Amino acid sequence: MKSKKFGRVLDRTGKELNLEFEADLRNKRFIEYGSGGRMVTFKLWKKTELVKIQVNFIEKILFGVKEAKVKTLLSNVKLSKEDWVYFDEFLKYYREFEVQAYDEREILCEKIRAILTRRAQKLRDFYDLFMLYKHGFRVADYKDSIIDKIRFSLYYKKYRDALEKNKRELSISRQILGDPFERSLFIIKPPLEFESFLKEIKREIEMLAIEL
């Protein structure tokens, strides 16, 4: 079983990083299935702090993955040779490394899919779209791919039900915009143009939903 195999990898990694984890599929403190077995969440603990890794077993990847470099808080900080000598044990956790990541087009499609197939929207999804828009990625340019992504997800009744609800009325309420937890995720306060973007993207998503 892939979950068990991956759990053993995380078990070794957890020991190396002094994180608490057990590769026991029955222990929900560390491994928890969701969405009818479609997704599994692995949880590694450092006292009360949590590192969460989610694996989706059923997803239609439209654009393939790309190689990306993970940056750290020290990526743009110049360190001296003495720093590396004296703090090497600490600094090894701040080295950049390569990973496979979603293509930006895939993220755009997935964000629209999430917004239309959730019963309640999350502010973070709209902010991610806002950042994608600032880098030139538009819903109109990938409409067919977005529709393909959404239709693939409609195998699940909860997604079908949420889509029908959102087609009737896509609500970006004050409660969503002012959610303290969602707002706390921002490192810096969103610019004023984000508020006007919300009105624009809401209209675009509503028009796209008509075609589903």
Kinemage of the C-alpha trace (Angstrom):
@kinemage 1
@onewidth
@group {chain A} dominant
@subgroup {mainchain}
@vectorlist {calphas} color= white
{ca met a 1} P 0.000 0.000 0.000
{ca lys a 2} L 1.352 3.399 -1.039
{ca ser a 3} L 0.198 5.116 2.168
{ca lys a 4} L 2.095 2.646 4.324
{ca lys a 5} L 5.233 2.926 2.186
{ca phe a 6} L 5.149 6.725 2.282
{ca gly a 7} L 4.461 6.574 6.022
{ca arg a 8} L 7.689 4.623 6.535
{ca val a 9} L 9.611 7.298 4.608
{ca leu a 10} L 8.104 9.983 6.856
{ca asp a 11} L 8.908 7.908 9.919
{ca arg a 12} L 12.611 7.962 9.007
{ca thr a 13} L 12.452 11.663 8.128
{ca gly a 14} L 10.699 12.454 11.405
{ca lys a 15} L 13.430 10.745 13.403
{ca glu a 16} L 16.118 12.710 11.543
{ca leu a 17} L 14.350 16.023 12.221
{ca asn a 18} L 13.242 15.158 15.752
{ca leu a 19} L 9.552 15.213 14.806
{ca glu a 20} L 6.975 12.947 16.386
{ca phe a 21} L 5.379 10.550 13.881
{ca glu a 22} L 4.229 6.934 13.729
{ca ala a 23} L 3.609 5.038 10.483
{ca asp a 24} L 0.431 3.484 11.897
{ca leu a 25} L -2.531 3.764 9.514
{ca arg a 26} L -4.931 3.283 12.443
{ca asn a 27} L -3.618 6.212 14.485
{ca lys a 28} L -5.477 9.370 13.432
{ca arg a 29} L -3.074 11.568 15.356
{ca phe a 30} L -0.538 10.859 12.616
{ca ile a 31} L -2.435 9.523 9.574
{ca glu a 32} L -5.994 10.405 8.618
{ca tyr a 33} L -8.013 9.571 5.519
{ca gly a 34} L -10.613 11.940 4.100
{ca ser a 35} L -12.958 12.476 1.167
{ca gly a 36} L -13.924 8.820 1.073
{ca gly a 37} L -10.332 7.621 0.861
{ca arg a 38} L -9.496 10.085 -1.921
{ca met a 39} L -7.029 11.961 0.274
{ca val a 40} L -4.749 11.112 3.168
{ca thr a 41} L -3.165 13.552 5.625
{ca phe a 42} L 0.133 12.748 7.338
{ca lys a 43} L 0.795 14.743 10.520
{ca leu a 44} L 4.243 15.227 12.025
{ca trp a 45} L 4.429 16.963 15.400
{ca lys a 46} L 6.952 19.172 17.184
{ca lys a 47} L 5.269 19.517 20.574
{ca thr a 48} L 2.132 21.522 19.691
{ca glu a 49} L 3.363 22.589 16.235
{ca leu a 50} L 2.140 20.582 13.254
{ca val a 51} L 3.663 19.780 9.872
{ca lys a 52} L 0.842 18.557 7.628
{ca ile a 53} L 1.371 16.670 4.368
{ca gln a 54} L -1.695 15.922 2.253
{ca val a 55} L -1.685 13.391 -0.590
{ca asn a 56} L -4.460 13.337 -3.194
{ca phe a 57} L -4.839 9.930 -4.863
{ca ile a 58} L -7.359 11.028 -7.501
{ca glu a 59} L -6.613 14.211 -9.379
{ca lys a 60} L -6.548 15.110 -13.048
{ca ile a 61} L -3.266 16.907 -13.766
{ca leu a 62} L -3.722 19.021 -16.895
{ca phe a 63} L -0.375 20.765 -17.333
{ca gly a 64} L 2.178 18.461 -15.744
{ca val a 65} L 4.533 19.342 -12.920
{ca lys a 66} L 7.582 21.599 -13.058
{ca glu a 67} L 10.858 21.855 -11.199
{ca ala a 68} L 10.911 24.699 -8.691
{ca lys a 69} L 13.365 25.969 -6.088
{ca val a 70} L 12.130 26.255 -2.507
{ca lys a 71} L 13.391 29.447 -0.921
{ca thr a 72} L 13.795 30.042 2.791
{ca leu a 73} L 13.796 33.030 5.117
{ca leu a 74} L 17.540 33.287 4.560
{ca ser a 75} L 17.502 32.985 0.746
{ca asn a 76} L 18.272 36.670 0.203
{ca val a 77} L 20.506 37.080 3.241
{ca lys a 78} L 24.257 37.283 2.678
{ca leu a 79} L 26.126 35.064 5.118
{ca ser a 80} L 29.835 35.167 5.785
{ca lys a 81} L 32.157 32.159 5.813
{ca glu a 82} L 32.310 32.517 9.581
{ca asp a 83} L 28.516 32.257 9.780
{ca trp a 84} L 28.600 28.971 7.882
{ca val a 85} L 31.379 27.625 10.097
{ca tyr a 86} L 29.811 28.539 13.438
{ca phe a 87} L 26.144 27.935 12.562
{ca asp a 88} L 26.382 25.108 10.033
{ca glu a 89} L 24.263 22.725 12.134
{ca phe a 90} L 21.490 25.323 12.279
{ca leu a 91} L 21.841 26.694 8.728
{ca lys a 92} L 21.482 23.299 7.060
{ca tyr a 93} L 17.731 23.631 7.626
{ca tyr a 94} L 17.739 26.868 5.599
{ca arg a 95} L 19.355 25.622 2.406
{ca glu a 96} L 17.339 25.979 -0.809
{ca phe a 97} L 16.303 22.766 -2.544
{ca glu a 98} L 14.506 21.606 -5.694
{ca val a 99} L 10.994 20.127 -5.711
{ca gln a 100} L 8.350 19.170 -8.236
{ca ala a 101} L 5.521 21.700 -8.122
{ca tyr a 102} L 2.223 22.566 -9.766
{ca asp a 103} L 2.380 24.654 -12.916
{ca glu a 104} L 0.800 28.100 -12.382
{ca arg a 105} L -1.925 27.212 -14.898
{ca glu a 106} L -2.757 24.126 -12.852
{ca ile a 107} L -3.032 26.244 -9.696
{ca leu a 108} L -5.379 28.656 -11.470
{ca cys a 109} L -7.679 25.825 -12.585
{ca glu a 110} L -7.583 24.174 -9.164
{ca lys a 111} L -8.412 27.421 -7.346
{ca ile a 112} L -11.515 27.985 -9.482
{ca arg a 113} L -12.472 24.334 -8.991
{ca ala a 114} L -12.153 24.732 -5.233
{ca ile a 115} L -14.206 27.939 -5.146
{ca leu a 116} L -17.066 26.432 -7.147
{ca thr a 117} L -17.165 23.029 -5.438
{ca arg a 118} L -16.933 24.189 -1.805
{ca arg a 119} L -20.018 25.055 0.178
{ca ala a 120} L -18.132 27.926 1.804
{ca gln a 121} L -15.399 29.887 0.083
{ca lys a 122} L -11.988 30.628 1.580
{ca leu a 123} L -10.341 34.019 1.309
{ca arg a 124} L -6.938 32.444 0.633
{ca asp a 125} L -8.191 30.999 -2.678
{ca phe a 126} L -9.192 34.453 -3.920
{ca tyr a 127} L -5.888 35.939 -2.823
{ca asp a 128} L -4.003 33.207 -4.671
{ca leu a 129} L -6.028 34.059 -7.788
{ca phe a 130} L -5.198 37.724 -7.261
{ca met a 131} L -1.470 36.937 -7.232
{ca leu a 132} L -1.823 34.766 -10.341
{ca tyr a 133} L -3.653 37.612 -12.096
{ca lys a 134} L -0.810 39.982 -11.237
{ca his a 135} L 1.516 37.565 -13.050
{ca gly a 136} L -0.663 37.427 -16.170
{ca phe a 137} L -2.756 34.301 -15.608
{ca arg a 138} L -6.430 34.873 -16.489
{ca val a 139} L -9.525 32.697 -16.087
{ca ala a 140} L -10.687 33.552 -19.617
{ca asp a 141} L -7.480 32.132 -21.107
{ca tyr a 142} L -7.954 28.716 -19.482
{ca lys a 143} L -11.737 28.376 -19.409
{ca asp a 144} L -11.823 24.979 -21.156
{ca ser a 145} L -9.171 23.538 -18.825
{ca ile a 146} L -11.013 24.860 -15.755
{ca ile a 147} L -14.275 23.285 -16.920
{ca asp a 148} L -12.452 19.994 -17.581
{ca lys a 149} L -10.978 20.075 -14.072
{ca ile a 150} L -14.339 20.775 -12.451
{ca arg a 151} L -16.239 18.130 -14.413
{ca phe a 152} L -13.671 15.516 -13.406
{ca ser a 153} L -14.319 16.320 -9.724
{ca leu a 154} L -18.102 15.948 -10.021
{ca tyr a 155} L -17.872 12.205 -9.439
{ca tyr a 156} L -18.338 13.161 -5.768
{ca lys a 157} L -21.840 14.130 -4.680
{ca lys a 158} L -20.679 16.752 -2.182
{ca tyr a 159} L -18.939 18.602 -5.016
{ca arg a 160} L -22.007 18.354 -7.247
{ca asp a 161} L -24.220 19.717 -4.477
{ca ala a 162} L -21.839 22.586 -3.697
{ca leu a 163} L -21.543 23.472 -7.382
{ca glu a 164} L -25.323 23.706 -7.755
{ca lys a 165} L -25.487 25.931 -4.675
{ca asn a 166} L -22.756 28.224 -5.979
{ca lys a 167} L -24.326 28.396 -9.433
{ca arg a 168} L -27.461 29.785 -7.800
{ca glu a 169} L -25.536 32.295 -5.708
{ca leu a 170} L -21.786 32.642 -5.341
{ca ser a 171} L -21.372 34.417 -2.033
{ca ile a 172} L -18.238 36.331 -1.083
{ca ser a 173} L -19.629 37.648 2.167
{ca arg a 174} L -18.246 40.088 4.707
{ca gln a 175} L -17.870 37.108 7.035
{ca ile a 176} L -15.501 35.438 4.554
{ca leu a 177} L -13.567 38.637 3.862
{ca gly a 178} L -13.198 39.434 7.537
{ca asp a 179} L -12.497 35.931 8.837
{ca pro a 180} L -9.781 36.449 11.517
{ca phe a 181} L -8.077 33.134 10.768
{ca glu a 182} L -7.966 33.730 7.021
{ca arg a 183} L -6.676 37.271 7.549
{ca ser a 184} L -4.009 35.989 9.942
{ca leu a 185} L -2.510 33.939 7.099
{ca phe a 186} L -1.419 37.101 5.289
{ca ile a 187} L 2.169 38.136 5.994
{ca ile a 188} L 1.339 41.620 4.737
{ca lys a 189} L -2.036 43.310 4.407
{ca pro a 190} L -3.576 42.865 0.914
{ca pro a 191} L -3.480 46.028 -1.225
{ca leu a 192} L -6.644 48.044 -1.850
{ca glu a 193} L -6.856 46.709 -5.409
{ca phe a 194} L -7.563 43.253 -3.960
{ca glu a 195} L -11.055 44.387 -2.931
{ca ser a 196} L -11.914 45.564 -6.450
{ca phe a 197} L -10.404 42.364 -7.868
{ca leu a 198} L -12.889 40.345 -5.801
{ca lys a 199} L -15.820 41.964 -7.573
{ca glu a 200} L -14.265 41.355 -10.981
{ca ile a 201} L -13.353 37.715 -10.365
{ca lys a 202} L -16.766 36.965 -8.855
{ca arg a 203} L -18.429 38.014 -12.131
{ca glu a 204} L -15.985 35.924 -14.180
{ca ile a 205} L -16.557 32.816 -12.065
{ca glu a 206} L -20.330 33.233 -12.203
{ca met a 207} L -20.206 33.439 -16.009
{ca leu a 208} L -18.009 30.342 -16.193
{ca ala a 209} L -20.331 28.409 -13.859
{ca ile a 210} L -23.224 28.869 -16.302
{ca glu a 211} L -21.425 26.580 -18.743
{ca leu a 212} L -21.199 23.692 -16.267
